[in-house]
Amino acid sequence: GEHEGNIFLKAGHLHFEDDKLVSGKIEIDMNTISCTDLSGTYKNKLETHLNSPDFFDTKKFPVSSIELIKCQEIGNKEYKINAEITIKDITKEIQFTAELLDGTASANIILDRSEFDVRYGSGTFFSDLGDNLIYDDFELNIRMFY
């Protein structure tokens, strides 16, 4: 199965020159992970587990970040972004497309959690998981008002 949820930004800024996006940085408050498709005990168990060292270890790594390194306009208010994302103090280069429309920046980013040492239930690290395998890819749908 899969789960959905929210995680909130701690801080962020986008830098513009001549009305064009040129850089920026977003800090993510990892302690705000919340599951939106469960309730009660199961919701609490999942959120506690995601915050634990099995997943994001939010006591040790309370903030993740995305730093926009290069922003190239590819269409009307659409940008190709080269960025660095840091999760659990591991930084990786990523590329994604973002849209800036009516004061909202939005992007959908697919990440491989195994690249950030998030091992629990990962077929990348364990070969005998069977039905207990958890997919490595997860999607961030970012919405930021500027």
Buried (B, 14 or more C-beta within 10 A) or exposed (E): EEBEBEBEBBEBEBEEEEEEBBBBBBBBBBBBBEBEEBEEEEBEEBBEEBBEBEBBBBEEBBBBBBBBEEBEEEEEBEBBBBBBBBBBEEEEEBEBBBBBEEEEBEBEBEBBBBBBEBBBBBBEEEEEEEEEEBEBEBEBEBEBEE
